[in-house]
Amino acid sequence: MAADRSDSLVLFGVTGDLAHKKIFPALYAMAKRGVLKFPIVGVALPDWSLEELHASVTDAIKQSGGIDNQDALKQLLSQFRYVSGDYNSHATFTKIKVALGNARRPAYYLAIPPSLFRTVIKGLGAAELTAHGRVIVEKPFGRDLASARELNRVARSVFPEDSIFRIDHFLGKEAIMNILYFRFANSFLEPIWNRNYIASIQITLSEKFGVEQRGAFYETAGCLRDVIQNHIFQVVSLLAMEPPAYRGFGAVHNEKAKVFQAMRPLQPDDLVRGQYDGYRAESNVAKNSDVETFCALRLFIDSWRWEGVPWYLRSGKCLAETAHEVLVELKPPPQRLFADSAPVTGRANYLRFRLAPRSAIALAARVKRAGKEFVGDQRELCLVEEEQPGEESPYERLLEDAMAGDGALFTREDAVEAAWAVVEPVLKSPHRCHFYKAGSWGPKEADLLIALDGHGWLQPSMATEGMNESVP
């Protein structure tokens, strides 16, 4: 049955960076499409006037791409109300109740530091504002297994599980959604999508830039918490999950949770941590910091389908390219009928998902050279997805889904806790960071982690995007 749509949005942290950079542009896009038909109550500590809030919203939209629809902007601004107050004060929540007026199904967006999640959720419960409401919580959802369980306990004390929307903007990206579609909309993959035919899987999420102004945040998180445990694990779950039993996001969540539960807990030797030269000179970073800005790990999923298949995951800042890519490497043919059936150099057949900067799906296959000899070259057959004008941004898509009660692109309580359980053993006593040069592909120790694979990492910059081209 279709869920009732939320009839209002309460935006905690309305004066913060997340609201300015992501949420205001998403609301403006919804206004342009004619689907912004609910009041917005902004809540924050600063004693702003409504005019000051309007100025912030307008500035955010100008910076994100410009104002190209004055009517939509006017409509968006007309929906705003503002409540100034301390989140620890019951009076603040009383003012929110007044500002909501006749609204009966509010959605509460917590665009605030994670340390305040508990305070706001309990404040909403104490003010009796949660009946028929929903709460949208930004990642990170906890910083370890214990804190995730505690946050889940607090959230569940005032909201039912199907009214808690743990938002990870990564899941709203078109290329990520396409992994799920491509896997289960095509029948040719299923016979080979298992340990019998797949040798290994690599996932790279690299960024060319550093922590920039987020040094204080990174000191509390690091790459393992910030990227691996949520973003990349979500990609792993989509690649590794079994076919859902029925159409519906509940079935997808069931299968994703099973993947996290089957992941073998990490040990220190499964993980290589790195830190780029110059990180300690960033603002709000400790001079002797051991926080990782790069992480590479070897993961195993102890299930019937994936037993023995290594998953190599890496992410980092100040690397050579900004890219996100998945490489599914297949095993060579079982019998060596031709001299190059199992190439001495280079890779066997593989499937490659380029998720960013430009979405593409490529299949590498061997093609015979002209002539009498039965030798060939590996070439990529590549499908490059064209960017569609007016395509929804991840925040626009996820915000609209949360308002509609559609939980397909959000994460569930059991999956969150199971993912934390995988990284828990290496959170407290990992090996120390290795330094690496900015503009490189990370510390050399990450190459040793994957050395037994035989081919090493496929760098995204080496991968071709044209059809019928030779590839390494």
Summary of the structure (lengths in Angstrom):
residues: 472
radius of gyration: 23.9
end to end distance: 50.2
largest distance: 85.2
contacts: 1496
relative contact order: 0.14
helix: 39%
strand: 21%
